[in-house]
C-alpha cells in the first residue's frame, strides 16, 4: 500500500510570524499531489521543502479568509510563467469560482492552462473526488462564512491470504494477480474464491478540520482518522475566545480526536500570542496522548 506523505507548509493563524507561515499543506499519494489551503508565501515554503508547484494536480481551499488563500494568485501566475498545459482543479466552498475569476482578472499574465473550479455547499459529508485508489470528501465547518473541511481516504486493498493459499502449494504464480483483483481462480483442481484466498486491508484516512468553532458533527467527520489535522487556535485557558472568533481551542481539538477514535492529532492554525507550544502540548497530552503541535516544514508519512 502506498504511503501518504504530508508536508506542512504553514501553521499560523491570521498573522504570520518568524517561525510560522500562513496555512498550507501539501499532500502526496503516488502521482497525486495536492495543496490543502494556500496562504501567503506557500510556493516559497514549497521550494524550501524541495517541492515544485508545477506538479500540483489539485488545490483544495477551506475558505476565503486571506491567511488561507492569499497565495493562490502567485501559484497560478508561476504555473503560467512555466507554460503549464495541464488542467488545475480547484475545489472550495460556494463563491470560489467568482473569486478565482477575480484573481485571473486582477493580474497581467497569460494563462497557459485550463482551470476547473468545483464549488460546494454541503449540509453533510459529501464525496467530491474519486480515483481508483482513493477518494476525497468535504464537509461543512462553522466559521461565519462558507468553509469546508476535507478528508483524504485510501481505498481498502485486497491482500493474499497466504496461510490459506499455501495449503494448495500456491505461493508464486501469475494466477495470484487474478485472485487479488477479486476473481475466483482454479489452481491444480482447487477452486479458490476471493473470500477464501484474500482479505481486505483497511485504507488510511487523513482529515483536515480547518477554521471552525465546535459542533458535535466534527466528531463524526473525523471518525477513525489515522491522522487528524485540526485547528487549535487558542489554548485551553483562553477557550472563551473561541466563540467570539469561531475557532477551536487545543482542548476541543483533543476532545474531537479522542471521541472520533483518531490515532494521532496534529494541531495547527496557532495564534501568534503563543510563543511556546511546549506549554500548550502539556495542556492537551492528558486529554489525548497522541497529540502534537505542527511546525512549519514538518513531514509526516502515514
C-alpha positions as a Markdown table, in Angstrom:
| # | Residue | x | y | z |
|---|---|---|---|---|
| 1 | Unk | 0.0 | 0.0 | 0.0 |
| 2 | Unk | 1.3 | 3.4 | -0.9 |
| 3 | Unk | 2.2 | 5.9 | 1.8 |
| 4 | Unk | 0.5 | 9.2 | 2.2 |
| 5 | Unk | 3.1 | 12.0 | 2.6 |
| 6 | Unk | 2.1 | 15.2 | 4.2 |
| 7 | Unk | 4.3 | 18.3 | 4.1 |
| 8 | Unk | 3.5 | 21.1 | 6.5 |
| 9 | Unk | 3.9 | 24.5 | 4.8 |
| 10 | Unk | 2.3 | 26.9 | 7.2 |
| 11 | Unk | 0.8 | 26.7 | 10.7 |
| 12 | Unk | 0.0 | 30.2 | 11.8 |
| 13 | Unk | -3.4 | 31.8 | 12.2 |
| 14 | Unk | -4.3 | 35.3 | 10.9 |
| 15 | Unk | -0.8 | 36.8 | 11.3 |
| 16 | Unk | 2.3 | 35.0 | 10.1 |
| 17 | Unk | 5.3 | 35.0 | 12.4 |
| 18 | Unk | 9.0 | 34.5 | 12.0 |
| 19 | Unk | 8.5 | 30.8 | 12.7 |
| 20 | Unk | 5.1 | 30.2 | 11.2 |
| 21 | Unk | 3.7 | 30.9 | 7.7 |
| 22 | Unk | 0.1 | 31.2 | 6.7 |
| 23 | Unk | -1.9 | 28.0 | 6.4 |
| 24 | Unk | -0.9 | 25.4 | 3.8 |
| 25 | Unk | -0.4 | 21.6 | 3.5 |
| 26 | Unk | 1.0 | 19.6 | 0.6 |
| 27 | Unk | -0.2 | 16.0 | 0.2 |
| 28 | Unk | 1.4 | 13.4 | -2.0 |
| 29 | Unk | 0.0 | 10.0 | -2.7 |
| 30 | Unk | 1.7 | 8.3 | -5.6 |
| 31 | Unk | 1.4 | 10.6 | -8.6 |
| 32 | Unk | -1.4 | 12.6 | -7.0 |
| 33 | Unk | -0.2 | 15.8 | -5.5 |
| 34 | Unk | -2.4 | 18.4 | -3.9 |
| 35 | Unk | -2.4 | 21.6 | -1.9 |
| 36 | Unk | -4.9 | 22.0 | 1.0 |
| 37 | Unk | -5.1 | 25.7 | 1.6 |
| 38 | Unk | -2.7 | 28.2 | 0.0 |
| 39 | Unk | -1.8 | 31.1 | 2.3 |
| 40 | Unk | 0.6 | 33.9 | 1.5 |
| 41 | Unk | 4.1 | 32.6 | 0.8 |
| 42 | Unk | 3.0 | 29.0 | 0.1 |
| 43 | Unk | 5.1 | 28.5 | -3.0 |
| 44 | Unk | 8.2 | 29.7 | -1.2 |
| 45 | Unk | 7.6 | 27.3 | 1.6 |
| 46 | Unk | 7.3 | 24.5 | -1.1 |
| 47 | Unk | 10.6 | 25.5 | -2.6 |
| 48 | Unk | 12.3 | 25.3 | 0.8 |
| 49 | Unk | 11.0 | 21.8 | 1.2 |
| 50 | Unk | 12.1 | 20.7 | -2.3 |
| 51 | Unk | 8.6 | 20.7 | -3.7 |
| 52 | Unk | 7.5 | 22.1 | -7.0 |
| 53 | Unk | 4.2 | 23.9 | -7.5 |
| 54 | Unk | 4.2 | 22.6 | -11.1 |
| 55 | Unk | 3.4 | 19.1 | -10.0 |
| 56 | Unk | 0.2 | 20.1 | -8.2 |
| 57 | Unk | -2.8 | 18.3 | -9.6 |
| 58 | Unk | -5.4 | 20.0 | -7.4 |
| 59 | Unk | -5.9 | 22.8 | -4.9 |
| 60 | Unk | -8.4 | 22.5 | -2.0 |
| 61 | Unk | -9.5 | 25.7 | -0.4 |
| 62 | Unk | -11.2 | 25.7 | 3.0 |
| 63 | Unk | -12.4 | 29.3 | 2.9 |
| 64 | Unk | -11.7 | 32.7 | 1.6 |
| 65 | Unk | -10.0 | 34.4 | 4.5 |
| 66 | Unk | -6.7 | 35.7 | 3.4 |
| 67 | Unk | -4.5 | 33.6 | 5.6 |
| 68 | Unk | -5.8 | 30.5 | 3.8 |
| 69 | Unk | -5.9 | 31.9 | 0.2 |
| 70 | Unk | -3.6 | 34.8 | -0.4 |
| 71 | Unk | -1.0 | 32.5 | -2.2 |
| 72 | Unk | -3.4 | 31.3 | -4.9 |
| 73 | Unk | -2.6 | 34.2 | -7.3 |
| 74 | Unk | 1.1 | 33.6 | -7.0 |
| 75 | Unk | 0.8 | 29.9 | -7.7 |
| 76 | Unk | -1.4 | 30.4 | -10.8 |
| 77 | Unk | 1.0 | 33.1 | -12.1 |
| 78 | Unk | 4.0 | 30.8 | -11.6 |
| 79 | Unk | 2.4 | 27.9 | -13.3 |
| 80 | Unk | 1.6 | 30.1 | -16.3 |
| 81 | Unk | 5.1 | 31.5 | -16.5 |
| 82 | Unk | 6.4 | 27.9 | -16.7 |
| 83 | Unk | 4.0 | 27.3 | -19.5 |
| 84 | Unk | 2.0 | 24.6 | -17.8 |
| 85 | Unk | -0.6 | 23.0 | -20.1 |
| 86 | Unk | -2.2 | 20.5 | -17.7 |
| 87 | Unk | -5.6 | 21.3 | -16.1 |
| 88 | Unk | -5.6 | 22.6 | -12.5 |
| 89 | Unk | -8.6 | 21.5 | -10.5 |
| 90 | Unk | -9.6 | 23.9 | -7.7 |
| 91 | Unk | -12.1 | 22.9 | -5.0 |
| 92 | Unk | -13.7 | 25.2 | -2.5 |
| 93 | Unk | -16.9 | 26.5 | -0.9 |
| 94 | Unk | -19.6 | 28.5 | -2.6 |
| 95 | Unk | -18.1 | 31.6 | -4.1 |
| 96 | Unk | -14.8 | 30.0 | -5.1 |
| 97 | Unk | -15.5 | 30.4 | -8.9 |
| 98 | Unk | -16.2 | 34.1 | -8.5 |
| 99 | Unk | -13.1 | 34.7 | -6.5 |
| 100 | Unk | -10.8 | 32.7 | -8.9 |
| 101 | Unk | -12.3 | 34.9 | -11.7 |
| 102 | Unk | -11.3 | 38.0 | -9.8 |
| 103 | Unk | -7.8 | 36.7 | -9.4 |
| 104 | Unk | -7.5 | 36.0 | -13.1 |
| 105 | Unk | -8.7 | 39.5 | -13.9 |
| 106 | Unk | -6.5 | 41.3 | -11.4 |
| 107 | Unk | -3.0 | 40.4 | -12.6 |
| 108 | Unk | -1.5 | 40.8 | -16.0 |
| 109 | Unk | -0.3 | 37.4 | -17.2 |
| 110 | Unk | -1.1 | 34.9 | -19.9 |
| 111 | Unk | -2.8 | 31.8 | -18.6 |
| 112 | Unk | -1.3 | 28.8 | -20.3 |
| 113 | Unk | -3.5 | 26.1 | -18.8 |
| 114 | Unk | -7.2 | 25.4 | -18.1 |
| 115 | Unk | -8.6 | 25.8 | -14.6 |
| 116 | Unk | -11.7 | 23.9 | -13.5 |
| 117 | Unk | -13.4 | 25.2 | -10.4 |
| 118 | Unk | -15.6 | 22.9 | -8.3 |
| 119 | Unk | -17.6 | 24.6 | -5.5 |
| 120 | Unk | -19.7 | 23.0 | -2.8 |
| 121 | Unk | -22.2 | 24.0 | -0.2 |
| 122 | Unk | -22.7 | 20.6 | 1.7 |
| 123 | Unk | -25.1 | 20.0 | 4.5 |
| 124 | Unk | -23.2 | 16.9 | 5.5 |
| 125 | Unk | -20.1 | 14.9 | 4.4 |
| 126 | Unk | -20.0 | 14.8 | 0.6 |
| 127 | Unk | -17.9 | 12.8 | -1.9 |
| 128 | Unk | -16.1 | 15.2 | -4.3 |
| 129 | Unk | -13.2 | 13.2 | -5.8 |
| 130 | Unk | -12.9 | 9.5 | -6.5 |
| 131 | Unk | -9.9 | 7.8 | -8.0 |
| 132 | Unk | -9.0 | 4.1 | -8.3 |
| 133 | Unk | -7.1 | 4.1 | -5.1 |
| 134 | Unk | -8.5 | 7.0 | -3.0 |
| 135 | Unk | -11.4 | 9.4 | -2.5 |
| 136 | Unk | -11.8 | 12.8 | -1.0 |
| 137 | Unk | -14.8 | 14.1 | 0.9 |
| 138 | Unk | -15.7 | 17.6 | 2.0 |
| 139 | Unk | -17.8 | 18.6 | 5.0 |
| 140 | Unk | -19.2 | 21.9 | 6.3 |
| 141 | Unk | -17.5 | 23.9 | 9.0 |
| 142 | Unk | -18.9 | 26.7 | 11.2 |
| 143 | Unk | -16.8 | 29.8 | 10.7 |
| 144 | Unk | -19.2 | 32.5 | 10.0 |
| 145 | Unk | -18.6 | 32.3 | 6.2 |
| 146 | Unk | -18.7 | 29.3 | 3.8 |
| 147 | Unk | -16.0 | 27.0 | 5.0 |
| 148 | Unk | -15.0 | 23.4 | 4.3 |
| 149 | Unk | -13.1 | 20.6 | 5.9 |
| 150 | Unk | -11.7 | 17.7 | 3.9 |
| 151 | Unk | -10.9 | 14.0 | 4.4 |
| 152 | Unk | -8.5 | 12.1 | 2.1 |
| 153 | Unk | -9.0 | 8.3 | 2.3 |
| 154 | Unk | -7.3 | 5.5 | 0.5 |
| 155 | Unk | -9.5 | 2.6 | -0.5 |
| 156 | Unk | -9.2 | -0.9 | 1.1 |
| 157 | Unk | -6.6 | -3.0 | -0.6 |
| 158 | Unk | -7.1 | -6.7 | -1.3 |
| 159 | Unk | -4.2 | -8.8 | 0.0 |
| 160 | Unk | -3.4 | -12.5 | -0.5 |
| 161 | Unk | -4.3 | -14.8 | 2.5 |
| 162 | Unk | -1.0 | -16.7 | 2.4 |
| 163 | Unk | -1.9 | -19.1 | 5.1 |
| 164 | Unk | -4.8 | -20.3 | 3.0 |
| 165 | Unk | -3.3 | -20.5 | -0.5 |
| 166 | Unk | -0.2 | -22.2 | 0.8 |
| 167 | Unk | -2.4 | -25.2 | 1.6 |
| 168 | Unk | -2.5 | -25.8 | -2.1 |
| 169 | Unk | 1.1 | -25.1 | -2.8 |
| 170 | Unk | 0.3 | -21.7 | -4.2 |
| 171 | Unk | 2.9 | -19.2 | -3.3 |
| 172 | Unk | 4.2 | -17.7 | -6.5 |
| 173 | Unk | 2.1 | -17.8 | -9.6 |
| 174 | Unk | 0.6 | -15.2 | -12.0 |
| 175 | Unk | -2.8 | -16.5 | -11.1 |
| 176 | Unk | -2.5 | -14.8 | -7.8 |
| 177 | Unk | -2.9 | -11.5 | -9.6 |
| 178 | Unk | -6.4 | -12.5 | -10.7 |
| 179 | Unk | -7.2 | -13.6 | -7.1 |
| 180 | Unk | -6.0 | -10.2 | -5.8 |
| 181 | Unk | -8.2 | -8.4 | -8.4 |
| 182 | Unk | -11.2 | -10.2 | -6.8 |
| 183 | Unk | -11.6 | -13.1 | -9.3 |
| 184 | Unk | -12.3 | -16.7 | -8.5 |
| 185 | Unk | -9.4 | -18.9 | -9.7 |
| 186 | Unk | -8.7 | -22.6 | -10.2 |
| 187 | Unk | -5.3 | -24.0 | -9.2 |
| 188 | Unk | -4.4 | -27.6 | -9.5 |
| 189 | Unk | -8.0 | -28.5 | -9.5 |
| 190 | Unk | -8.8 | -26.4 | -6.4 |
| 191 | Unk | -11.3 | -23.6 | -6.8 |
| 192 | Unk | -10.3 | -20.6 | -4.6 |
| 193 | Unk | -12.6 | -17.7 | -4.2 |
| 194 | Unk | -11.6 | -14.1 | -3.2 |
| 195 | Unk | -13.4 | -14.6 | 0.1 |
| 196 | Unk | -11.2 | -17.6 | 0.9 |
| 197 | Unk | -7.9 | -16.5 | -0.7 |
| 198 | Unk | -7.7 | -12.9 | 0.1 |
| 199 | Unk | -8.6 | -10.3 | 2.7 |
| 200 | Unk | -9.2 | -6.5 | 2.6 |
| 201 | Unk | -6.8 | -4.3 | 4.4 |
| 202 | Unk | -8.3 | -1.1 | 5.6 |
| 203 | Unk | -7.3 | 2.1 | 3.9 |
| 204 | Unk | -5.8 | 5.1 | 5.6 |
| 205 | Unk | -7.7 | 8.3 | 6.5 |
| 206 | Unk | -6.3 | 11.8 | 6.8 |
| 207 | Unk | -8.7 | 14.5 | 7.9 |
| 208 | Unk | -8.4 | 18.3 | 7.8 |
| 209 | Unk | -10.5 | 20.4 | 10.2 |
| 210 | Unk | -9.8 | 24.0 | 9.3 |
| 211 | Unk | -11.2 | 27.1 | 10.8 |
| 212 | Unk | -14.4 | 26.4 | 12.8 |
| 213 | Unk | -16.0 | 26.7 | 16.2 |
| 214 | Unk | -17.0 | 23.5 | 17.9 |
| 215 | Unk | -20.1 | 21.5 | 17.0 |
| 216 | Unk | -20.8 | 17.8 | 17.5 |
| 217 | Unk | -20.7 | 16.7 | 13.9 |
| 218 | Unk | -17.0 | 17.3 | 13.8 |
| 219 | Unk | -16.6 | 14.1 | 15.7 |
| 220 | Unk | -18.3 | 12.0 | 13.0 |
| 221 | Unk | -16.4 | 13.8 | 10.2 |
| 222 | Unk | -13.1 | 12.9 | 11.9 |
| 223 | Unk | -14.2 | 9.4 | 12.8 |
| 224 | Unk | -11.3 | 6.8 | 12.6 |
| 225 | Unk | -8.7 | 9.1 | 11.2 |
| 226 | Unk | -5.2 | 7.8 | 11.1 |
| 227 | Unk | -4.1 | 11.5 | 11.3 |
| 228 | Unk | -6.4 | 14.3 | 12.3 |
| 229 | Unk | -5.1 | 17.8 | 11.4 |
| 230 | Unk | -7.1 | 20.3 | 13.3 |
| 231 | Unk | -7.0 | 23.9 | 14.0 |
| 232 | Unk | -6.5 | 24.7 | 17.7 |
| 233 | Unk | -6.1 | 28.5 | 17.6 |
| 234 | Unk | -6.4 | 29.1 | 21.3 |
| 235 | Unk | -5.2 | 27.5 | 24.5 |
| 236 | Unk | -7.5 | 25.8 | 27.0 |
| 237 | Unk | -7.0 | 28.8 | 29.3 |
| 238 | Unk | -8.2 | 31.1 | 26.5 |
| 239 | Unk | -11.2 | 29.0 | 25.5 |
| 240 | Unk | -13.7 | 31.8 | 26.0 |
| 241 | Unk | -12.2 | 33.4 | 22.8 |
| 242 | Unk | -13.4 | 30.5 | 20.6 |
| 243 | Unk | -17.0 | 31.6 | 20.5 |
| 244 | Unk | -16.1 | 35.2 | 19.6 |
| 245 | Unk | -13.8 | 34.3 | 16.8 |
| 246 | Unk | -15.4 | 31.0 | 15.5 |
| 247 | Unk | -12.3 | 28.9 | 16.3 |
| 248 | Unk | -11.4 | 25.8 | 18.3 |
| 249 | Unk | -9.2 | 25.6 | 21.4 |
| 250 | Unk | -6.5 | 22.9 | 21.7 |
| 251 | Unk | -8.5 | 21.0 | 24.3 |
| 252 | Unk | -11.5 | 21.0 | 22.0 |
| 253 | Unk | -9.3 | 19.6 | 19.2 |
| 254 | Unk | -8.0 | 16.9 | 21.6 |
| 255 | Unk | -11.6 | 16.0 | 22.6 |
| 256 | Unk | -12.6 | 15.6 | 19.0 |
| 257 | Unk | -9.6 | 13.4 | 18.4 |
| 258 | Unk | -10.5 | 11.2 | 21.4 |
| 259 | Unk | -14.2 | 10.9 | 20.7 |
| 260 | Unk | -13.6 | 10.2 | 17.0 |
| 261 | Unk | -11.2 | 7.4 | 17.8 |
| 262 | Unk | -8.5 | 9.0 | 15.7 |
| 263 | Unk | -5.0 | 7.6 | 16.1 |
| 264 | Unk | -3.0 | 10.9 | 16.0 |
| 265 | Unk | -3.7 | 14.6 | 16.3 |
| 266 | Unk | -1.7 | 17.4 | 14.8 |
| 267 | Unk | -2.7 | 20.9 | 15.9 |
| 268 | Unk | -2.3 | 23.8 | 13.5 |
| 269 | Unk | -3.5 | 27.4 | 13.0 |
| 270 | Unk | -1.8 | 28.6 | 16.1 |
| 271 | Unk | -2.4 | 32.2 | 17.4 |
| 272 | Unk | 0.6 | 34.5 | 17.3 |
| 273 | Unk | 0.1 | 35.1 | 21.0 |
| 274 | Unk | 1.7 | 31.8 | 21.9 |
| 275 | Unk | 5.5 | 31.6 | 21.6 |
| 276 | Unk | 6.0 | 28.3 | 23.3 |
| 277 | Unk | 3.9 | 25.4 | 22.1 |
| 278 | Unk | 5.6 | 23.0 | 24.7 |
| 279 | Unk | 3.4 | 24.5 | 27.4 |
| 280 | Unk | 0.3 | 24.1 | 25.1 |
| 281 | Unk | 1.2 | 20.4 | 24.5 |
| 282 | Unk | 1.3 | 19.8 | 28.2 |
| 283 | Unk | -2.3 | 21.1 | 28.4 |
| 284 | Unk | -3.6 | 18.5 | 26.0 |
| 285 | Unk | -1.5 | 15.4 | 26.5 |
| 286 | Unk | -3.6 | 14.3 | 29.4 |
| 287 | Unk | -6.7 | 14.7 | 27.1 |
| 288 | Unk | -5.3 | 12.9 | 24.1 |
| 289 | Unk | -1.9 | 11.3 | 24.4 |
| 290 | Unk | -1.1 | 11.0 | 20.7 |
| 291 | Unk | -1.2 | 14.8 | 20.1 |
| 292 | Unk | 1.4 | 17.3 | 19.0 |
| 293 | Unk | 1.7 | 20.8 | 17.6 |
| 294 | Unk | 2.6 | 21.2 | 13.9 |
| 295 | Unk | 5.7 | 23.1 | 12.9 |
| 296 | Unk | 6.4 | 24.6 | 9.5 |
| 297 | Unk | 8.5 | 22.2 | 7.4 |
| 298 | Unk | 7.4 | 19.0 | 9.2 |
| 299 | Unk | 7.0 | 16.0 | 7.0 |
| 300 | Unk | 4.6 | 13.2 | 8.1 |
| 301 | Unk | 4.1 | 9.8 | 6.5 |
| 302 | Unk | 1.2 | 7.6 | 7.2 |
